[in-house]
């Protein structure tokens, strides 16, 4: 009989309703549970019971009864057709997994739902609560204080057909009355999804004589015709399934004679099987549906009333039971006034992601069942065991690790490194049963716990946990921490929270244990292992539904392993690799958060060393062979390793520092610099190690016999180490004349001989650059030169810094050293000595000093550095004349542009045309006066070096004259988009009066087909010639901007909240470099040969070349600035520089669909999963189209009705 004053009405006496009742009663809340049906449910519905459900049954004390009745999944045997007498194979749908101390139930068991309900009803009866059979809910109304219901009682045997009316009021109502129940319908819950009429089944039970119950028997497969007989817990009774496209489901489910004939024909006429009584049969049509919320006011849904799905995967009864288990304790706390009603909202918050993923998984298995062999489609993954189901995203769990991560990264800025992707979709089934325990995960079990007060009695955690209270596990060796925790727990009701202290074996009983509920000795350490406890103290809170609420303490640390090698990682599957990366990432975060006494361990040093070694090797390999992108977890590991290296810098060795520099120097110079400084401060011998070992080794490796690839790597190692080094280490290089001369020799003669062995640079050999193809080795060769110039620049800057800060004898010594090195460089034999002045090409066959002088005016810089000298050094005039003689005169003295030489190989390969820089003029020789005084920056970190800027090319490489200025550049721009056209044809178009030398007009004419043919051009040869025009710099300078006439007050410039000196701000090129990188990415889209057609960049008139010591966008030291963005001839013509955000265009529905189709064609699939997706919902909202219209548009597109050139029209959208 129901309680006299029940607070909760449960509608439905199935497993979900019964678990709701058990959970609420265990929490002290009275319930009334009613069931309309008077007959027991027939059949093996919901027979598969998963391990997680067995753990729930254990908490109610009825798991032993279930296991006594249930059977394990038998081995599956398949038979040949049509005879069906001989087995052709066997497989195990659910291989047996041995129990572990943390997971006692690792395997599926099979038990019919009617037997499960019987066991649960008996368990409920022991709590003085009975299911009211034959009581029907007719209607109900809810208000702010409760639910008023109208019932009909037909009697337990159903004898009273009319029923006795009854009216009642309850505080809450739970609808567990199934998919056809009244609660969901009357409450107005949506039930979205689909009915899959393709994968129909005929299911039922049949007694079979002559068929072994040791096997699950299968004939055929569901892709055509499948007949399956699975043994049940009842002797002789089999659960059958008939499926396939050849099956007449309606006929078989309605005619027993036809059904028996089907059995006989498809199992073989001579098998000797006798098909006897058929207790039930049903035509099963899969429905995949779920509600959008599990609660409306004071009414809740659980089980099939909230979601239905295919029976493939065996998730049905289990999911409903977990719904009820999640809801029960929350509703009880609110009813008892111990929690806010907002706690009830987390029922939907936690369960909906789980149900959504369950629907996806079971539907995928259903589809595979009808397309694959049974052994392939029915093999269940461990995820379906539901041990990994978690609520890590829940608002009522507290993950200390996540909080530590947020706090740790709030103070770190990684420049322009690629930002992490937003959090991906919730992995509700993916929480691992092993690895780091997180808040929201299933609470593991642990055996061999000895009660301190009863030494002979052992327990397990699952016997300590209860659905009626929270459990606080206290692991402690730090006695000063736990008394305060125990005192706080005493303030809570003892029937709501129970505290348990877990001691290691042999540990004495602390005095504070007098105030806790229980004290156990973890004799075998299983509890400490399961909860990842290492030492000192930790607190873990477990909810009544056996989910970890929170973990606290400083000892829950995963041991930081050595970083696996590239070979080891390649041997892993993608899933295994993802798990390894996540484990390492988590262990790194925990290690970083440790106090120095624990963090600075050999394990941390070994990890940084192994990671730096492997990743540096891969970085060097990527200089030659470009690899794919890295995953999110790998990027996180990269960042956290740098943070850990910063913290343990004093213990890092020279080789590890070099490896770290190779990885981080170009992207994180401001972070790697302090690591070197701290390592040097704690280990002064580092200077001697670099001076005696590292520098001589590099000097030896500066040998062209090593080969281009080895030299490329050596140059990168050198410049990376120099960028990261403090002045003390840089002096090891700048004071070593042999090293500098070896570098200069390699730059000129060494790399020159390598280029000659390859046949020379193709771009420089070919008089027509528009038609030249860059060989694969050429960018590597040029980038090697770039790194050598960068390294030389850092060395020269170090020499000049020493001069500028010295006086007296020190000044004389430093000056003598600098002059000695520079004069030695001038005396080196050069490949240019055998070449004519007209054949000298910058950055190709000129000396290092010549290329450096042309970019930096070294003589003037040295003169400025010597301004503190008492008298002028006479050698300075000689040096200045010698250096100036190395400079090449510009071809056109009316301009200040110079030849970019071999650097154009890097620019050309990047997809951007040569021409102008961000200021609208050609690359200019930039003054380096005051260089020494401007090499330091405000804030932490080493002084950054000045930027080396190479001049840009302004002259035609073709050498022919034309009335169109810079015509070769413009030809290159057009050919980058239309490579199939002949250069002479493009030249003729540009020179024609119709186009006025404008490449944008030529490109647009070629796009829309209005460009005249070569024959037409010949016939129009008499047309007016294009008038002379000024050069590219003038063209760009004439573009007007609304801000052109405004004068900028540099005294008011600010960086963030700090007011900065104008010269400092103008010297900081970070915003310019960010803009350049953005233009480069967009320019690559324009020149990508894989694109069929793209819209042109009409204003892309040129480029500017620059080296920089801190490149945040990639490994290359070359950067490009220019107008590479499409122009609309509006006031935002130079928005690529100012990064102005343009207002979005108004798009019609079909355009939106076309863009969406380009991005993800699967968004137009015709299935329920796609229709339920957020992306489809957003598309419907944007277009105001229905699902049918969207899917119909896709069908028409596939039929090629009015085909749309998508790759043409929307490449740049």
N, C-alpha and C positions, 0 to 999 in steps of 0.2 A: 504493500500500500504506500502511496506517496506520503511525504511529510505533511504535517498539518499546515505548515506555512511555507511552502516552497517558494523560492525566490526566482527560479529559472525554469521555464518550460522548454523541454527538448522535444521537438517533433521528429520522430523517426527512431526506430529501435535497431538500426543496423550498426555496424562497427563504429562509424563516426559518432553517432548519437550516444552509444554506450561508453566510448572513451571520454566524451564530453562529461557525461554523468559521473564517471569514475574520478576524473580530474577535479571537478567541482566539489564533490563530496569529500575527497581527500584534503581539500583546502577549506573545509568547514562551511560550505554553502549548500543549502538544501535544494533539491531539484525534483521535478516531476517529468518523467519521460513517457511518451505515448507512442503507440504504433498502430496504424490503421489496419494492417493486414492481420488476419487471424491464423493464417497458414504459414508454416515455416518455408523459408526460401528453398527452392529446389535447385540442384545443379552446383557445379564447381565454380561459380562466379567468384572472381577475386581469390583464386587459390594460391597464388604466389605470395608468400610472406617474406619480406626483405629483412636483412639483419637489423636495420634501424627500427623497424616495427617490433622485432623481437625484444630489443632493448626497452621499448615502451611497455610491452607486456610484462617484462621483468620488473619494471618499477611498480606495477600493480599486483605483482605476486602470482601471475598466472602463466608465465612463460613455460614452466615445466609441464603444465597441462597441455599447452599447445604442442610442445615438442614430443610429448608422448603419443599424440594422435597423428601428427604430421609425418610426411615421408620426404626424403631428399629427392631432388630432381634425378630421374633415372637416366642412364645412358641412352642416347637416341640412336635408333637403328633404322636405316633406310633400305628399301627393297626395290628390286628391279621391276619394271613394268613391261608387258602387261601380265606376266605370269605371277609375279609377286611372292614367290616362295623362297627366293634366295636373297639374303642380305648382301648389299653392295657397298656398305660402309657404315661406320659408327662414328659419332662425335658427341662431345659433352657440351651441352648448352651452358652449363654453369659449373665449371671445374671446381672441385673441392679445395677450400682454403683452410689451412690449419688455424685454430684459434690462437690468439696471442693474449698476453696479460692486459693489453689496452683495448682489445677487441675480441670479446668472448664469442660473439655471434658473427661469423664471417660468411655464412652460406645461406642460400635461399632454402626454405622448406615449403612444401605443398600441403595445403589443408583447405578443404571446401569452406566457403563463407558461412554456410549454415552451422558447421561445427565451431567455427571461430565465434560466431554470435552466441552459441550455446555456452561456451566457456566464459565469455565476457559477461553474460547475463548471470551466470552462477557467481562470478566474482562480485558483481554489483549487488546481488542478493545478500552476500555476506556483510555488506554495508547497510543493510536494512532498506534497500530500495529495489522495487520491482518495476519491470516494464509493463505498462498498462496496454495489454493486447486488445485490439478491437475498439480503440478510442480514436476518433477521427477529428482533425481540426477542420472546421467548416469556414470560419472567417475570423478576422481579428482587426483591431485598430490599436495604434500606438500613439502615445502622447509624450510629453516631456518627463513624466514620472513613471511610466510603465506601459504594459501591453495588456489590452483587454481581449480575451479570446472567447470564441463560441465553439463548443465541442459537441460531438455526438458519441455516446457510449453504446456500442453494439454488443458488448459482452465478449469475453475471451474466446467463446466458440462461434461468435457471429450470429447467434440465434435471433437477436433483436435487430431485424432488418431496418426498421424505422429509426431506431436509436433513441437514447434518452438524452435530451438537450442538457447542456451544462455551460455555465458562464463562469469565467474566472479571471483574475488579474494577477499578473506577474511583473516583476521588475525587468526581466529580460526574456527574450525568446531566441532559441537557436533552431534554425531549419536544417535538419539532417535527413530530410524526407526524399532524397533522391532527385534524379533528373526531371521527373514528372511531378515533383512535389508542389504543394500549394503555396508554401511560404515564399519562395522566390517569385512566383507569378504575382501573388497579391501585393508583394512589397515593391514591385516595379523594377527589380534588378534586370539589367540587360543580360542577354545570354548570347554573346557574339561568337561566331565561328562558322563551321561548314559541316555538311553531311556528305560523306564520301561514298557515293553509290558504286564506285568502281570496285573497291576492295571489300565486297560483301563476303560473309561467311555463313555457313550453317553450323551451329554449335549445339551441343547437348551431351547427355550421358547415355551410355548403353552398357548393358551387361554382356560380356563376350566370353564364350567358352573356347578354350584351346589357344588363347593368346597369353604369352608370358607377361607377368607384371614386373619383370626385371628391366624392361625396356620401354622406351617411348617409341612407338612404331609409326613410321611414315612411308607412304607410297606417293611418288611423284613430288611435285613442288607447286607452289601457289602461282607461279608464272603461267601455268596451264591448268593442271588439276592436282590438287593435294588432298589426301585423306590421311588423317592423323588420329592415333589413339594413344592417349596418355593415361597410365595407370593412376588410380586415386588411392586414398587411404582405406577405402572400402574394398574388400576382396572381390574380384571379378568385375568391378565397375570401372569403366574407362570413360574419360572425357574425350569427346571426338570433335574434330574440326574438319569441315569440308570447304575448300576454297579454290578459286581459280576462275578464269574467264569462260571455261566450258561448263560451268555449273549452273543448273536451273535452281536457284536458291529458293524461290517461292514454292516450287513443286516439292522439293525435298523436305522442306520444313513443314509441309502440310499433309504429306502422304507417307505413312510409315512403311508401306509396302514398297514404294519407289525408293525410299531411303535404304531399306535393307538390301534391295537389289543393287543399289549404288555401292554399298559396302562390299558385297560379294564380288561385283565386277572389277572393282579397283584394288582389291586385296588378293585376287587370284581365285579362280573357281575351285582349285584343288588344295587350298590351304587347310581345310578341315575346320575352319572357324564357324562358330555358331553364334549368331547375333540374337540375343534374347530381348528381355524387357528394355524399353527405352523410357526412363523416368521423365525426361523432358527434352525438348528440342526447340530451337529458336532460330529465326532468320535474323542474323545480327548485321546491322548496317552501322558502320563506324560514324560516330559524331564527335567532332573536335570543337568544343565550345568552352567558354569560361566567362565568368562575370567580371565586371570592371572594378568592383569593390566587394569586400566580404561583409560589409556592415552598412546598414541604413538605420540610423537612430539607435533604437534598442533591440533591433533584430539583426541576427548574424546568420551566415550560411557556413556550412561545412560539408566536405565530401562531395558526392555526386550532385548535390543541389547547387554547388558552386562551379563545378567543372566536370566535363566528361571527355573521354578520349578513347583511343583504340586500346584493346586489351594487350596488344603486343608490347612487350617490355615488362609486363607484370607490375605496373605501378599503382593500379586503381585503389584497392583497399588500403594500401600503405599510405598513399597521399591523403586520403580522408582521415585516417587515424592521426596523422601528423598535424592536419588542420586542427582537429579537436584538442590535441595535446598542447598546441601552441596557444589556443584560445582559453582553455580552462583556467589556468593559474592567473592569467591577466584579469579575466572577468571576476575571479574570486577576490583578488586584491582590491579591485574597484568596489565591489559589492560590500566588502568589509570596511571600506573607508580608509584603506592603507595605501591607496594610490589614486592619482588623478584619473579622471575618465579619459584623458589624452592617451593613457597607456593603451587603451583599446584600439586606437588608430594604428598601432604598430602591428596588429593582427593582419590587416591588409598589406601594410608596408612590407612585412616579412614574407608572407605566404604567396603573394601574387607573382613575384619573380620566380619563385620555385615552381609554381604551377605553370607559368608560361614556358619555362624551359622543359618541364616534364611533357607538355603537349608537343613541343618541337621534337623532342627525342623519340617519343612513342610514334609520332607520325612518320618520322624518318624510317623507323624500323618497319612500320606498316608498308611504306612504299617499297622498301627493299625486299620485303617478303614476297611481293608480287612481281619482282623483277630479277631476283637472284636465287641461287640455290639455297635450300633451307639451312645447310650447314654454315653458309656465309651470313645470311640475314638474321638468323635466330641466335647467333652467338652474342650473348650479352656482355657488355663492358662492365667493369667494376663500378662505374659511375651509377649504374642502375641499382646497385645495392643500397644506395641512399646514405651511405656512411659519410659521404663528402658534402651532403646538403648543409648549408651554412647560412647565417644571417649577418655576415660581416658588414654589410651596408646599413644595418639597422640603427635607428637613432637611439636605441636603449641599450647598446653595447658600447663599451669604452675600450678602445684599442690604444694602449699606451705606446705601442710601437709606431702607430700612425701619427700620434701627437708628437712623438720625438722626431719623426721625419719632418713634419711641418716646421717645427721649431728649428731644426738643424739647417734646413735649406732657406729659411727666411733671410739669413744674413749673407747668402752667397749669390753673386751675380756672375754668370758664365758668359757674359758678352753676347755675341751674336750666334752662339751655338744654337742648334735647332732645338726649339722648345719641345717638351714632352707632349705627346698627344693627350687630349682629354681622356678621362677615365673611360675605359671601354665598358661594354655591356656587362652587367652583373653575372658572374659565374656561379649561379646558385647551387649547381651540382658539383662544382669543381674543387671545393675545399678538400685538401689532401688529408688522409687519415694518418699520414706520417709527415715529418718535417716540423717546422715552427708552428706552434699552437697560437692561434689568433683569436681575439674576442669575436664571438659569433659562431665559432666552430662547435662541433659536437664535443662534449666533455668525454675524454677517454676513461676507460676503466683501469684499475690496477689491483692486482691480487697480492696475497701474502702480507696483509696489514695486521699487525699484532696489537690487540688492545692492551695498553699498558696496565690497566687494572685487572685484566684477565689474561694472563700470559699464555694460557693454553688455547685461547680462542683466536682464530684468524678471520679476517674480514676481507671484503673487496669494496672498492669505491661505489660500485653500483648498488650495494646493500646500504651504503650510507646516504647516497642521494635519495631524494624522495620527491614525488610530484606535489607534495604538500608544503614544501619549504625550500628556501634558498640555502645553499651550503657554501660556507666560506672555508677554503682550505688554506692553512697557514703553514708554509715551509720556512723554517728558521733555524739559523745558527747564531744570528745576531740578537742576543737577548735584550739589547736596549731598544730595539725597534718594536717588538711584538706586544709588550705590555700596553702601549697606547692603542694599538689596534684592538686588543682584547677588551679594553675598557670601552671603546666606542661600540663594539658589538653588543656589550651588555645592555646598552640603551635600547636595543631593538627587541620586539616581542620574540620570545624563545620559540614560539610555534611558527614563526615566519622565517627566522634566520637561525641556523645552527653552525657553530664554529668547530672546526676540526684541526688539530695540530698534527702534522706529520713529521716525525723525527727520523733522521737517518739511523741506521743500525749502530747500536752502541752509544748513541748520544744520550747524555743525561737529561733528566726531566727538568725543564726550566720551572722557576717558581711561578711565572705568570700563567702556567697551564691550569692552575686552580680555577680560573674563571672561564674555561672553555667547555664546550659540550663533551668532546671526546679527545683523547690523545692516543695516537697510534704510532707504532714503530714500523717504518717502511723497510721491512726486513731484507727484501731482495732489491730494493731501489726501483721497483716498477713505477711507483707514483712519481718519483723525481724524474725518471726518464720520460714518462708519458707527458708530463707538463714542462719538460725542458728546464728543470731546475738544476743549477750547477752548485751554487754555494750561497752563503749569507742568508738573505731572506727574500720571500716572495709571497704574494697573496693572490689567490685565484677564487673568483666568485662564480658559482654555478647556479643557474636558474632551475626552477622546478621541472622544466622540460629538458633538463640535462644539456643545456647550452651554456658555453662560457660567456659570462657577462663582461668580465674585465680581468685583466692580468696586471699586477703591479709588482714592482720590485726591481732590483738592479742585477738579478742573477739569472734571469731567463734568457740566457745568451746562447745562441747557436755558435758552436766552435767555428772560427773562421778557417776554412780549408785553404790549401794552396790552390792557385788558379789553374784549372785544367788546361793543358796544351791545346793548340789548334787541332792537332791530330786526334786527340781524345774527344774534342767537341764535335769534330766531323763524324765520328763513329756513332754519335747519338742520334736518335730520331728527333724530329722537331718538338714533340711533346716532352721528351726527356731533356732536351736542351733548354726548353723554356723553364722546366722545373729546376734544373741546375742553376740557371741564371737568377731565378727568383730566390732560390736558397742563398746564393752568394750575395745578392743584393740585400736580403734581410739580415744576413750575418754581418755584412759591412756596416749597416745602419746601427746595429746593436753594438758592434765594436767601437764605432765612433763615439757613441754615447757613454762609454765606460770612463771611469776616472783614469787619469794617467797611469796610476800604479798597475792597473789591469790592462789598459789599452795598449801600452807600449811593451808588448810581449813579443817573443820570438815568432809566434804564429802570425801576428800582424805584419811584422817585418818580412816574414817569408811570403805572405800573400802579396804585399806590394812588390816585392822583388820578382816573384813569378809572374804577376800580372804585367808589370812593366817590361819584363823580358819578352814575353810572348806578344804583347800588343805592339811593342816597338818593332819587332821583327815583321809583324803584319803591316805596320805603317810603312816600313821601308819597301816591302813587297808591293804595296799599293802605289808607290811612286812609279812603278813600272807597269804593273798589271792592275788595273782598276777593279775593285771588288764591289759587291752589292752593298746596299744600305744596311745599317745596323738596326737591331730591334730596340724597342723602348727599354727593355730590361738591360741590354748591353750598354745603352747610353747612360742609364742610371748607375750601373757598375762603374763606368768610366768616371762619372762625376764623383761618386763616393770614394773611389780609390784616390782621386786627387785630394779630397778632403782628409782622408786617412794619412796620406803622405805628408800633408802639411803638419799634421799633429805628431807624426813620428819622424820628422825630418832629421833630428839630431842623430838618429841611429842608421841612416841610410848610407850606403857605400857609393863610391864613385861610379861604378858601372850602373847601379840603379838610378842614380841621378841622370846619367846620360840617357838611359832608356826613357825616363820620365820626360826629359827635354824633347826627345824625338816625338813623343806622343802629344805633349801639351804646349810646347813653346810657341807654336804658330797660332794657336787658338786661345790659350790661357796664359799669356806671358805675365800678366799681373799676379797670377796665382803661383806659377812655377818659380818666379823670381824669389819670393820670400822663402820657398823651400830650400833653394840653393844658399841663400843668406844664412838661414838657421843652421843648415848642415855645416857651413863654413865656420860659423860662430862656435859650434860645439866640437868641431874637429878641424883645428887649424892646419893639421897635417895634410888636409885636402889640397891645399895649394901646391905642396911639394909633389903630391901624387899626380896632379894634372900636369905639372911642369916637367916631371921626369918620365912619366909613363904615357899620358894621353896625347900630349902635343907631339912628341916624337913618333908615336904610332900613326897619327894623322899625316905627319910629314912624309912618312914612308908610303902611306896609301895614296898620296897625291902623285900617282904614277899612271900614265895613260895605258901602260901594259895591263892594268887591272881590268880594262874594258869599260865601256860607257855605263853599263848598268851599275857596276860596282862603284864607279866614280860618282854617279848620281846619288847613290846612297851615302857615300862618304861626305859629299858636299852638304847633304841634308843634315847629317849628324853634326857636322862642324857648325853650321849656322844655327842649328837648334840649340846646341850647347852654349854658344856665344850669346844668344838671345836670353837665355835663362841665367847666365852667370853674372855675379856681382863684379864690380871693377877689379877686385883682387884676383879673380880667376881670369878675367879678360886679359890682364897684364901678362899672364903666362903665355898668351899668344902674341900680344902686341910687342913684347920685349924679345921675342924669338925671331931674329931676322931670317934664319934658315926656313922656318915655317912659312913666313910671309913670301919669301922668294919662291918656295915650292908651290904655294898657292897661285902666285902670279904666273909661274911657268906653266902650270897645268891649265890655267885660264886661257892662255894664248897658244903656246906651241902644243901642249898636250891635247886639248880639245880640238885644236885645229887639225892635228894629224888624224884624230878620230873621225872628224867630219870628212876629211879627204878620203879616208878609207871607205866611207860609206858613199862616196861619189859627190860630196858637197850638198849644200842645202838646195832642195828643189825650187823653193820659192825664189831664191836668189839667182839660180841658174836660168829660170824661165823668164823671158822678158815680158811675158803676159801673166801677171799674178792672178788674174781672174780665172784663168783656165788651169792653173797649177794645182796639184794635189800635194798636201803635206804628208811626207812619209811618217810612219809611226815613231821612228827614233828621233825625229827633229824636235818636237816639243820637249822631249826628255833632255836632249842636248842643250837646248836654249835654257830650260829651267835650271840645269846644272850651272850654267853661266850666271843665271840670276842669283842662285844661292851663293856662289863664290863672290859675286859683287857685294851681296848683303853682308857676308862674313868680313870681307875687306873693309866695308864701311864701318862696321862695329869696331874693328881693330884700329882704323885711322881715328875714329872718334875717341877711342881710349887714349891714343897717343896725344891728341890735341887737348883732351881734358887734363892730362897730366901737365902739359905745358901751361895751360891757362890758369891752373891753380898753384903753380910753383913759383918760386922766386929765388934769387941768389944762385948759389951753386947748383941747387936742385933744378932750377930752370935751365941752366946751361947743360946739365946732364941730359935732361929730357929732350932739349932742343937738338943736342948732338945725336941722340938716338933717332929722333924723327928724321933729321936730315940724312943720316946715314942710311936708313931704310929706304927713303924716297929716292936718293941718288943711286942706291943699289938697284932699285926697280927700274930706274931710267937706263941703267947700263945693261940690263938683261937683253939678250938677243930676242928679237921679235919676228913673228911671221910677217909682219907688215913691212919689214926691211927689204923683202924681196918682191913686194907688190907695189904697183904704181899708185899714186895718190888717188887716182880716179877709181881704182878697184877696191879701195879700202871700204869695208862695210862695218858700221858700228855693231858691236856685240857679236861679230863674226870672226874677223881676221885682224882685229886691232888689239893692242896690248891692254892689260887690265888698267894701267894707270891712264891710258888715253881715254878709255870709256868712262872711267871715274871722273877724270878732270872735266870732260865735256858736260857731265851731269852736275858736278858739284863745285867747280872752280876751286880746286884744292889749294892753289897758290894763295888766293885771297883769304881762304879760311885759315891757312897756316899763318899768314901775316896778321890776321886778327888775333890769333892765339898768342902771338909773340908780342902783343902790345905792352905787356908788363916788363918786357926786357929793358935794361938800362939804355942800351943802344941798339940800333938796327943791325941785324945780321946781314952782312954783305952777300951771303949765299942766297938770300931770299930773292934778290933781283934775278940772279942766274936761274934759280929754280922756277921763278914765275915765267921767264921767257921760254924755258924748256917745256914747261907744262902747256903754255898757251900754244906752242908750236904743234902740240899733239891734237888740238881741237881742229875739227873740220868746219870749213865755212859753209853757211847755208847756201843752197843753190840759188835762192832768190833773196837778196839782201833786203828787199822791201818787207820781207816777213822775218819772223824770229824763230821759225820752225826749223827743226833739224831732223835728219834721217833716223827713223826708228831702227833701221837695219834688221837684224835677225829677230828682234822682238816682235815684229809683225807676225811671225809664225804663231806665237801664243795668242795674239789678238785675233788673227784670222781663224784659228782653230776654235776660238770661243764663240764665233758666230756674229761678231760685231764689226762693222766697217771702220776703216781708219779715218781719222779726220780731226774732230774737235774734242775739247774736253768740257768739263762742266761749266766753265766760264764763257763758253762760246767762241774761244779762239783756239788756235793750234797749240800743241805742246810747246812750252817755252823753257828756255834755260832758266832755272830758278836759282835765285841768288842764295848763297849759303853764308853770307856775312852774318856774323853773330851766331854761327852754328854752335860754338862751344858753350855760349851762355844760355842756350835754349835746349839743352839736352836733358834737363831734369823736369820732372812733373810733380805736381802737388800730390801729396798723399803717400801711401805705403807703396812699397815695391821699388825695384831697381829703376835707374834712369833709363828711359827708352831712347833709342837712337833716332836721329833725324831721318826723314824719309828720302830715299833715293829716287829721283824722278828722271826717267829717260826721256829724251826729246821725241816728238812724234814726227811722222813723215808727212810732208806736204807736197812733195813733187811726184809727178807721174812716173811710174815704173815702166810705162810703155815708151816713154820718150817722144811720142808724136805730139804735134801741136793740134790744138782744137780751139774753137771759139767758145766752147763751154769750159768754164774753170773747173779744175779737179774732176775732169770727166772720167778718169780711170777709177777714181773712188766711187763715183756714181754708177759706173758700169758694174763695179764689184757689188754695190748695194742691190742692184736689180738682179744680177746673176745669183746672189745668195738666195733669192726667192724663186727665180726661174732659171735654174742651172742648165736647162736643156736648150736655151736660146743661144745663138752664136753671139760672141762679144761684138763683132762688127755690126750686127743687126741692132743690138742695144745701143751702140754708139750712134748709129744713124737716127734712131728714135730720139735720143737725147739732143742731137744737133738739129732736129727738125723744129721749125718755128711753132708748130702746134703744141709742143711740150716744153719749149723754152728751157731745156736743160734740167727740168725738174724731174727727178727720179720717181717722185710720188705719182705724178701724172702718168708716167710711163707704166708704172706698176698697175695702176688702176685700169689703164687702157688694156693691158694684157690680161687682167683679171676678167673684165667684162667683154673681151673679144673685139673691142673697137679699135685696137691698134692696127695701123696700116701694115700691109705685108711688105716684104723687101722689094717686090716689084712696084708696089704703089709708091714707095719711097723714091725709087729711081725716077718714076714719072713726075714726081713733085720736086725734083732736084732744083728746079728754078725758083722755088719759093724763097721768100725773104730769109736770110740767114739770121741766126740768133745773134743779137747784139752782145758786145763784150760785157762781161760781168766781173765784179770784183771777186776776190777769193772767198773761200768758205767762211773765214773768220768774219769778213764784212757781212756776208749774208746772214749769219747767225746774230751778229751784233745789232742788225737792224730790226730784229724781232723786238716788239715792244711789250712791256709788262706794266701793270698798273703801279708797281712799286719802283719803276726805274728812276723816277724823278725825286724819290724820297731819299734823304740822307740818313744813314744809320748812325745813331749815337752809340759807338762801341763802348762808351763808359758805362752804359746801362745794361750791357750784356750780362746775363746770368746763366749759370749752369746749375740746374736744380734750384736750391735755395741759397747757394753760395754765389756771391758776386765775384767775378773773375776779371783779371787783367785782360785788356783787349788782345794784347799780343799772345797771351796764353790761349785764349779762346780760338783765335785765328790759327794758332799753331796746332790745335787739337783737331785732327782730321777724321775723328771717328765717325762724325755724321756724314762726311763726304765719302768715306769708305763704305759705309752702310748703303748709301745711295748708289755707289758704283756697283756694289754687289747685286743690288736689286736690278739695275739696268742690265747687267751682264746676264742675269737669269732670264730676263724678258727677251734680250737679244738672241739668246740661244734658241728660244722658241721660234723666232723669225727665221733663223738659218738652219733649223733642224731638217736634215734631208729626209727624215722618215715621214714628215708631214706632207700630205698631198698638195695642199695650197694653204697659204696664210695671208692675212692682210698685211700690207707693207708698212714699214715705219718711215714715213715720208720725210721726217726731219733729221734722220740719222746721218749727219754730215761728217762725223769724224770721231776720233777717239783720243784719249790721253793715257799715257802709260806711266805707271808708277810702281816702285817697290815700297814695301812697308815692312817694318819688323814685327808688327802684330796684326796678323791677318785673321779675322774672325770668321771668314766665310769659306775657307778651304786651304789646302796645302800650298797653293801657288803663291809666289810673291808678286806676281803680275796682277794688276788691277786695271779695270777699264772704266772710264767715265765718259758718257756721251748721251746724246738724245736718242736712245734706242726705242722709245715708246711710241706707239701710234698717236698721231696728232689729229686733232679735230679743228685746227686753225682757230682756236679760241683763246681766251685769256689764260687758260691753263696749259699753254703750249709747252711750258717747261715744268710740268708737274712732276716729271721724273726726278728733278732736283729738289723741289720743295715738298714732294710727297703729298700733294693735295688730294684729298679724297673726293672723287667725282660722285655726283648723285646718281643713284641707280636708274637705269632706263626702265620705262614702263613697257613690260612685255605682255603679249597676248598669251592666251591659254596654250595654243599650239607651240609657241616658242618655248614656253616653260616646259612643256612635255618633251620637246626636242632636246633641250639642255639636260633634263633629267635622264633621258634615254642614253645620251652620250655618257653620262656619269655612271649610271647603273642600269643596264637593260633588265636585270632581274626584278627591278621595281615594278615592272609591268606584267609579271607572271600572274597567271589566273589561279590562285590558290588562297586558302583561308589564312595561311601564315603571312603571306604578303599583304593581304587586306588588313590584317590586324596590326601590321608594322607601323611604327611612328612615321617612317619616311613616306609611306603611302598616304597616311592621314594628312601630313604636311602638304603633299602634292594635291590632294583633293581640296584642301583649304585654299591653296594658291590659285587653282584653276576653276574652282566651283564646279568641277566635273564629278560624276559618280564613278564608282569602281567599274561599272560596265562600260562607260564611255572611255575611260582610260585604257582598259584592256582592249576595247574595240579599235582604238587608235593604233595600238600596237599591231593588231591583226591586219589592219589596212596597210600599215607600214611594211609588214612582212610580205604582203601581196604586191608590193612595189607600185601601189597606186600613188601617182604624183610623188615620186621619190624625192627626198630632200637631201641635198649634198651636205650632210652634217659635218663631215670633216672639213669642208670648205667654209661653210657659213659661220660656224661657231667655235672655231679653234681657239680664238682669243677671248671668248666670252668668259 
